[in-house]
């Protein structure tokens, strides 16, 4: 073996688990199996968990109070070193846990080696990830709340702004822009509920399961759970160290959230196009073209739409990761962190962009109104009018269909026809028909819970605000 290769390998004695090994870890294998390059972001939660663990060990008599205090002060010093940028992360120490433990031992001596009593990296990492994700869920919930509040403000502002509602991307019936925005809001309500429901299952403590079978030390798991703010300790040690359902569930929430944001994005992209021209996005949320000077591209919505595939992929990645794993812990689970971390980072960025952008949208009400007049959007109102006059709905449907065909041939909307022109299709049509053929009459007529009437939009905003807090 060359001197270079010797220097690239770590001797078995330098590893915390190296006692039974007779040769050093191969240099490539060491790098291939290390996770410290990405799991170092868990340092805060790892140290928090270790402080609670040491506190509990002293309480049950496994550590002395002096050892506990020495460990806790040492861990606080390690944390300060990391946050000051004075910490050298080592691939040879594999992960965030062993890097911190090694630095702790360097600082306080042999007492640092007692910290790992009664636990394993298996239950330690499971605890760290849950602590991390719980904190991130709270941050995401706040940002989601901010986006919801912005949507409510914009919906209230645009409660009277009439626009075409679409099915199959064809003009269907008039709605208001405020009503449309509240449809987006309802999607986010479900997302917020799913996130909080997920948090309940995240907030279960696996620490104390050790490698897979628990520990022979007289630990007090309920105490540790209280110290770390968990709702309870997990019930089964095998499941505790191998469970990643909570991460999959979070990524499932994230995939649905991103699907909703992607749908919003698609509409924003359409609405900012010259063909629709329904809204204007502020310049700060757009970019230009390197060759076409007139372009103003809606890059933020487009990028959010694109990132949806990334998050969906992470969900599939985690599902695939777990699908064939026998109990209990397997090294496969090291692959849970990068998809989870990237999912967290991605949705936080997308939510921030949307929460900043939505309140700044400017509706082009005149353009929306003109578009709502195209495509015979009040045809259903005419059918309802005839039914109220005693015409069976299927007959009313046929009458209105013939009226629309006449309008197509003449190039005129139903509201632009004369009474005589309309009466040729049914004697039940009278002067009052024009009350229902206007855009305002159409949206106002749906004056019920969940309807399009402006007063219903404002009432819905008020209810939502009271629930949002």
N, C-alpha and C positions, 0 to 999 in steps of 0.2 A: 504493500500500500504506500502510495506517495505521501510526502509530508503534507501536500496541499489537501489531499483527500482526508487525511487524519484531522486536519484543522477544521474541515467542513463538517465533521461528525461530532455528535455529542456523546460522551461516554455514558454508560448506563448509570454510573454512580451520581451523575449530575441531575438525573431525572428523579422526581419525587416517588416514582413507582419503579425505579431501576434495580431494586434489590435482586430480583430473580432473573435478570437478563445478563447474558454473558458477552454480548457484543454491543457496540454503540448503534444508535439509530442512524440509518442511512440519511445522508444530507438531503436528498430529494424527498424522501418519505417524511422527514421532519417538517419541511416546508409544506408538503402536500397535506399533511394531517393537522397542521396548526390552524387555529381559529382566531388568534390574537389580533390579526390584521383587521377583523371586523367586529369581534365581540368586545373589544376594549371600550366601546361606547357604553357597556354595562357596568363600568367601574363604580359609579355612584351607588347603584343598586346592589352590587356585590359587596361593597363596604358596609352599606346599611344593613344588609342581611347578616354580615359577619359580626357587626356590633351587637345585634339582637341575639345572635347565637351565643356569643361570648357571655352576654349578660345572663342568659338562661343557664349556661353551663355553671356559672358561679352560683346561681340561685339554688341549683340542685347539688352543689358540692363537688362537681367535677373539676372546676377551677377555683383557686382562691380568689378573694376579692382583689388582692394585690395583682395577681396575674390578669384578672379581668380588666382592671384599670390600666395596666401596662399595655395590654392588647388594644384596648379602645383608643388610648392616646396615640399608640403607634399607627393604628388604622387612620385616625384623623390626620396624622402627619403624612401618610402615604397619599391620602386624598388631596391634601394641600400641594404635595409635590406634583401630582398629575395635573391639577388645575393651574399650576404655575408653569407647566411645561417642562418640569425638571424630572421627568420620569422616562426612563429608557425601556421601551417595550421589547421583550426578547422572544423571538420565534422559538428558541430552544425550550422556553418555558410553556410553550404551546398555547395557553389561553389567558384570559383576563384573570382568572382565579389564581392560577399558579404564579403569575407575575406579581400580583398583589401580595400573596403569601410570602414569596421570596423576599420582596422589598421589606415587608413587615419584619421578617426574621433578621434581615440585615440591620434594621433599626433597633430592635429590642432584644435580639439574641434568641436563645433556645425557647423562651416562652412563646415566641411567634409560631413555633412548630406545634404548639398545643391547640391552636385555634381550630384545626380541622377535626378535632376529636368529635365523634358522634355524627359525622356527616360525610358525604361523598360529593365529588364534583357532579354526580348525576342529579341529586336533589338540590344541590347548590345552583346549578345553571337553570334548572326548572323554576326555582324561586326567583332568581335574577330576572328571567324573561317575564315572569308574571308581574313583578314589581315595575319593571320597565314599561310593559304594555299598559298596566293600570294607569301610570302617570300619563302616558301618551294618549290614552283614551280620554282622559279628562281635558287635555289640551285640545284634542280634536273636537270634543263635545262643545267646548267654548267657541271654537271657530265655526262649527256648524250652526250654533246658535246665532252667531253674528251674521252669517249668510241668511238665515231665516228672517232675522229682524230686518235686514236690508230688503229682502223680497216683500215683506209686509209693507214697508214704507213706500216702495215703488208701486205696489198693487193699489194702495190707498190713493196715491197720487194719480193713478191712471184708471180709477174706478169708472169714469165716464167715457173713456177713450174707446171708440168702437173699432173693431178689427174683424176680418173674416175668421171664422173657425173652420178648421179643415178636417176632413176624413179622406184617406187615400191621397193626401196633399192636394185635394180638389176643394174648392169653396163649398162649404156645407151650410152653415148658419152664422149669423152675426153673433159675436160675443164681445166682451170688453177686454182690453189688454190687461186690466186688473184681474179679471176672472181667469184669464190664461195664466198669469203669474201665480195665482193661488193654486193652480194645478201643480205647478212646480213645487210650491211650498208643501203640498200634501205628500209628495214623494219624500221630501226631506224629513217630514214628521215621522214617517215610517223608518227612515234611516236612523234618526235620533233614538227612536224606541229600540231598534235592533242593537244599537251601540250600547245602550244602558243595560239591555238584557245580557249582552255579551260580557259586560263588565262583571256581572254577578258570578259568572263561571271563571273569569280570570282571577277573581279575588279569593282564591282558595290556595292555602299554603302547602306545598309539597315537602318543605324542609323537615327533616326527621325521618324520611323514608330511607335515607342513606343510599347505598348503592342500588338496592332493590328490596331488601328484607327487613328494614328497620335497623335498630342499633341495640346493643346490650346495655348501653349507658342509661341512667334513670332520667332521661330528658323530659321536659315539660313542653310539649308541642303547643298546647293551648296558650301558654305564656308567650312563646315566640310569635305565635300568630297575632296575639294582641299587640305586642311591641311593633310589629310590622304593619298593623292596620288591616290584616286579613279578616274576612268574615268568619273563617273557620280553618282548621287544618284538614287536609285530605284524609280519606278513610282507609285507602288501601295502598300499601307501599309499592307494590308492583305497578299499579296504574299511575301512581304519583310521579314516578321518574320517567315513564314512557309516554304519558299523555301529552299530545299536542293539539287536542281538539280545540282548545281555547284560541290557539293561533290560527287554525283553519277557520274557526267561526269568525274571528276578527277579519280575516282576509275575505270571507264571504260577505260580511257587511261592507267591506271596502269595495268589492267588485260591484255590488248593487248600487252603492253610492256613486261610484264612477260611471256606471251605466246611466244613472239619472243625470249626472253632470254632462255626460256625453250627449244625451238627448237635448238638454238645454243648449249645449254648444252647437248642435246641428241647426237648431232653430235660429240661434243668434247669427250663425254664418249665413243662413238663408236670408234673414231679415236685413242684414247689412249689405246684401248684394244690390246691384243696380236694378235687378229685375223685381225685387220686393221693395227695397228702400223704406222699410218700416221703422227702423231705429238707427241711431247713431251711437257708436262707441267712442269714448274720448280717445284722443291720439295716444295717450300714455299707455293704452292697452293694445295698441296696434303697431304694425311695422309697415315699411314701404318696400318697393321693388328696386332691385339694383339696376334694372333696365327700363322699367315703365314708370315714369315720374308721377303719373296720376294715381297709382295704386295706394290703397289703404287697406292692408290685409288684417283680418281679425285673428291674429296669431294666438292670442290667449285661448279663445274657445277652440281653435283648431288643435292646439297642443294638448289641451285637456281631453279632447275627444281622442287624440292619439294615445295618450297615456292610459286610457281605459284598457287597451289591449295588454299593456304591461302589468297592470294590477290583476286582470283576469288570469294572465299567465302565472302569476305568483300563487294564486289560489289553486290552480291545477297542479303546480309544482309541489305544494304542500300535501295535497290529497294523494298525489302519486308517491311522494316520499313515505307516507305512512301506510300505504295500502297492503304491504306484504311484511310488515315488521312483526316478528314474534315478541312476546314479552321477555325481558323488560326493556332496559335501555340498550340502544344500538348506536354505533358511531354515525349511522345515517342521519341521526337527529342533529348533528352539527350543521346539516344543510338547511335547518329550519330558520336560521337567523337572517341570512342575507335576503331571502324573499320577504320575510316579515319586516325587517328594517326598511327595505326599499318601499314596501307598501305604505308603511307609516309616513316616510318622508314624502312620498308622492301625493298621498291624499291631503297631507297638511299643506303642501304647496298649492294644490289645486283649489282647496277650500279658501285659502288666503286670497288667491287671485280672484276667485268668484266673489268673495265677501267684499273685496275692494271695488270690483268692477260693477256689480249689479246696481248699487245705488246711483252710479254715474251714468246709467243708460238714459238716453233721451229719446222719447217716442216721437215719431213723425205722424201726428194724429191725422193730418189731412190725407196723407198717402194711405194710411190704414183705412180711412173711411172710403176713399175712392175704390180701393181694392175690395172692400166689403160689399160695395154696390155691384161689383161684377160677379157673374156666375149665378145669378138668381138666388141669392142667399136667403131671401124671405119666402121661398116657395113653400116650405113646410108650414110657415105661418098662414099662408093662404089655404092650405089643406085643412089646418086646424080650424080656421074661420068657417069653412064650409061644413065641417063636422058639427060645429056649434049651431049651424043653421039647419041641422037635421039630415045632412047628406052622409050616408055610410062612408067610413074612411076609405075603403078601397075605391069607391066611386069618386071621392074627393081627390084621391091620389091620381086617378086617370084624368080628371078635369084639369088639375094643375099641370100635369105632364103635357097636355095639349096646349095649355097656355104658355108654358116654357118653350115648346117647339115653335109657337107663333113668335115669341120674343126673339128666339135665335134667328129665325128667318128675317125678322124686321130689324134686328140689331138693337133691341130696346129691352130694358129691365121691366119686370112686372110693375114696379112703381111708376114707370114712365108711360104706361098704357092708359088709354081713356077708359071711362066706365063702360061705354058701349063695346069697346074691344074686349073687355073682360067678360061682359055679360053674354057674349056670343058662346061662351063655353059653359055657362050656368046661369039660370035665372035667379039663383039664390044669392048672387053677388049684388051688393048694394053700395051706396055711397060710403058707408062706414068701412068698406074694405081697405081704404087707403090708410086707416089708422093702424092696420096690422102690417101693411107693406113697407112702412118706413123702417129704417135701421133702428131708430130709437124705440119705436113701438115694439119691434121684435125682441130686443134685449130686455125691455121693461116688462114685457108680458111674462117672462120667466121669473116671476117675483116670488120665489119659494126657496127654502133651505137648499143651498147648493146651486141655485140658479144664477143667471147672468145679470139680473137687474143690478144697477149700481148700488142701490141701498143694501142688497144682499152681499155684495162684495165688501162694502164697508163694515157690515155686521160680521162677516166672516173674519175680516182683519181684526176687529175688536176681540172676538172670541179667541183667535189665535194668539194675540198679544197677551191676553190674560193667562193663557196656558204656558206661553213661552217664558214668562217671568222677566 
